[in-house]
C-alpha cells in the first residue's frame, strides 16, 4: 500500500498546454504524477480531447482515471461513470447546418473522431501553417510528434455524418462566423473559442449545454467521496474556466486564456517550464 500524506488531494490536469505540449509531456511532469500517486494522492486527466485522441504515451504515466470530452465522459479505475452524447435529432441538425455552410469540422466521440470525406485535406491546408510555426523547446520537450497526425490519426471518414453519435465538435474553418451558425440552436448548444486562437471566429468547440469539465469532476467527487476543498485543477484554455472555479485550488498556466487567469488562485509555468511539477511541489504533493 502507498504511504499516505496527512492530507490527500485529487488533482485534475488538462493535457494540451498544461501537462503536455503538442501531445508530449516533459519527464518532470511524468515523474510528478507518479510521485504524487505513490504518496497517496489521486491524479486524473481532465481534457477537452475525446478518449480516442488521448495518446497512450500520455496515459502511461499512470492516472486514477480520465475526464475526457470536456466532461462528457468520466472513467475512474477502469469503470465508466458517464458517457454523454448529443441527442440524435439535435446532433443531425448541427451536422446539417455545418455542412450547409461548408465548414471543416470533426465530430468527437470516445471511440473515434469522425469527419466528412476530404476534411483531412482541408485541415492540412488550414492547420499546416499554424503548426509549422510552433515553437521549439531546446530539448526540454521533444517535438517529433506531428500535431496534424495527432488529430488525424483516430479519424474515420464518411460522406454523411448525420447519424453519427458524438459528444463534441471541433470546428476549424467556417466561411461564416461560427457563432452565427450556432445562434439557430439556442440554449441547448454551447460554443467556446478554439484553443488555436489564430483561427478566430471561424473556429471553435461546440458542446452540449451544461457539460463542462467541472461536471466531470463532480462525478468523480461523488463516486470517491472527495472533499471539494482537496480538489486541485490545472489548466490554460477557455474550457478550463469552470474546473478552476470549482476546484479548491485552481491553477492557471502562464500565457493561458485571460478568463482562466482571472479565476485562478495561482499561476504556474507552461510545459516547457515544467509547470505542473512546480505546482505539485509548491502544494507539497511530492513529499
SVG drawing of the C-alpha trace seen along z (x, -y; Angstrom):
<svg xmlns="http://www.w3.org/2000/svg" viewBox="-35 -38 53 40">
<polyline fill="none" stroke="black" stroke-width="0.4" points="0.0,0.0 1.3,-3.5 2.1,-5.7 -0.4,-8.5 0.3,-12.1 -1.6,-13.9 -3.9,-15.5 -4.5,-13.6 -5.5,-15.7 -7.3,-14.9 -5.6,-16.7 -7.2,-17.2 -4.8,-18.0 -5.7,-19.5 -3.4,-18.0 -2.7,-20.5 -0.7,-23.5 -0.7,-22.2 0.5,-18.7 1.8,-18.3 2.7,-20.4 1.7,-19.1 0.9,-15.7 4.2,-15.3 4.8,-15.6 8.2,-16.5 9.7,-13.8 9.4,-16.1 5.6,-16.0 5.5,-12.2 7.7,-11.9 5.5,-14.4 2.3,-12.3 4.0,-9.1 5.4,-10.5 2.2,-12.2 0.2,-9.0 2.9,-7.0 2.3,-9.4 -1.4,-8.7 -2.8,-11.5 -5.2,-10.9 -4.3,-12.3 -6.7,-12.5 -6.5,-13.6 -9.2,-16.3 -9.1,-17.2 -11.3,-18.5 -9.9,-15.8 -12.1,-12.7 -10.6,-9.5 -9.8,-8.4 -7.4,-11.4 -5.6,-10.9 -2.2,-9.3 -1.2,-6.1 2.1,-7.6 0.3,-10.3 -1.7,-7.7 1.4,-5.6 2.4,-8.0 -0.4,-6.3 -3.6,-8.0 -6.5,-7.2 -9.0,-8.0 -9.9,-10.3 -12.4,-13.1 -12.5,-13.5 -14.6,-15.3 -14.6,-18.3 -16.7,-16.5 -18.8,-14.3 -17.1,-11.1 -15.7,-10.0 -13.8,-6.9 -12.4,-6.0 -10.2,-3.0 -11.4,-1.4 -15.2,-2.0 -17.1,-4.2 -19.3,-6.6 -20.5,-8.9 -20.8,-8.9 -23.0,-11.8 -23.7,-12.4 -25.8,-14.9 -29.4,-13.8 -29.6,-12.2 -32.1,-14.7 -30.1,-17.7 -26.8,-16.0 -28.1,-15.6 -29.3,-19.2 -26.0,-20.6 -24.1,-18.5 -26.5,-19.6 -26.0,-23.2 -22.2,-22.9 -22.4,-21.1 -24.7,-23.8 -22.0,-26.4 -19.2,-24.2 -17.4,-24.1 -14.4,-21.9 -15.2,-20.1 -14.5,-16.9 -17.2,-15.0 -15.6,-13.8 -16.6,-10.5 -14.7,-8.4 -14.2,-5.6 -13.1,-7.7 -13.1,-11.1 -15.4,-11.4 -15.1,-13.7 -16.5,-14.1 -14.6,-12.6 -11.8,-15.0 -11.8,-17.0 -8.3,-15.8 -7.0,-17.8 -8.9,-20.9 -7.4,-20.6 -3.9,-20.2 -4.4,-23.5 -5.8,-25.4 -3.7,-24.0 -0.4,-23.3 0.8,-26.9 -0.2,-27.3 1.6,-24.1 4.6,-24.9 5.2,-28.0 5.1,-26.1 7.9,-26.9 10.8,-24.6 11.9,-23.8 15.6,-23.2 15.4,-19.6 13.1,-20.2 10.3,-18.8 10.6,-16.6 8.8,-18.0 8.9,-14.8 5.1,-14.3 3.3,-15.7 0.3,-17.7 -1.7,-17.2 -1.2,-13.4 -2.2,-13.7 -5.6,-14.9 -6.0,-12.8 -4.7,-9.5 -8.0,-8.5 -10.2,-9.8 -12.9,-7.8 -14.4,-9.3 -17.9,-9.3 -19.8,-11.2 -22.8,-11.6 -22.3,-12.1 -25.9,-13.0 -26.4,-9.6 -23.1,-9.7 -23.2,-9.6 -20.8,-12.2 -20.2,-14.3 -18.5,-17.4 -17.4,-19.1 -14.2,-20.9 -14.7,-23.2 -11.5,-24.6 -12.8,-26.5 -16.2,-28.0 -16.7,-30.6 -19.5,-32.1 -18.5,-33.1 -19.3,-30.0 -21.2,-31.9 -23.7,-33.0 -24.2,-29.4 -24.8,-28.2 -27.3,-31.0 -30.0,-29.0 -29.7,-26.3 -30.5,-28.3 -29.5,-27.4 -29.1,-23.6 -25.8,-24.2 -22.7,-25.9 -19.7,-27.4 -16.3,-28.4 -13.3,-29.7 -10.8,-27.3 -7.6,-26.8 -5.9,-27.7 -6.6,-31.5 -5.2,-32.3 -8.3,-30.7 -10.5,-33.4 -14.3,-33.4 -14.3,-30.8 -13.4,-28.1 -14.5,-26.9 -15.7,-24.0 -19.4,-23.1 -20.6,-21.3 -23.8,-20.2 -25.1,-23.0 -24.4,-22.2 -21.5,-19.8 -18.0,-21.1 -15.0,-19.8 -16.4,-20.7 -19.4,-18.4 -17.0,-15.5 -15.0,-16.4 -18.3,-16.3 -18.9,-12.8 -15.5,-11.7 -16.0,-13.6 -19.4,-11.9 -18.2,-8.4 -15.0,-8.6 -16.4,-10.8 -13.9,-13.6 -13.8,-16.9 -14.1,-19.7 -11.6,-21.7 -9.0,-19.0 -9.5,-19.2 -6.8,-20.8 -7.3,-21.7 -4.6,-23.0 -5.4,-24.3 -4.9,-27.0 -7.8,-27.2 -11.3,-28.5 -12.7,-25.0 -10.8,-25.1 -12.6,-28.0 -15.3,-26.0 -13.0,-23.5 -10.6,-26.1 -13.6,-27.9 -14.9,-24.7 -11.7,-23.3 -10.5,-24.1 -7.3,-25.2 -7.4,-26.4 -4.1,-26.9 -3.7,-28.6 -0.8,-28.3 1.1,-31.5 0.1,-32.8 -3.3,-31.0 -6.7,-32.3 -7.3,-35.6 -10.6,-34.3 -8.7,-31.3 -6.0,-33.6 -8.8,-35.7 -10.4,-32.9 -7.2,-31.1 -5.8,-31.0 -2.3,-30.5 -0.3,-30.6 2.4,-28.2 4.7,-27.8 3.8,-26.1 5.1,-22.6 8.4,-23.8 9.0,-25.2 7.8,-22.1 4.9,-24.0 2.9,-21.0 5.8,-19.6 6.5,-23.1 2.8,-23.4 2.9,-19.9 6.0,-20.8 4.5,-24.2 1.4,-22.3 3.5,-19.8 2.3,-16.9 5.8,-15.5 6.7,-14.8"/>
</svg>
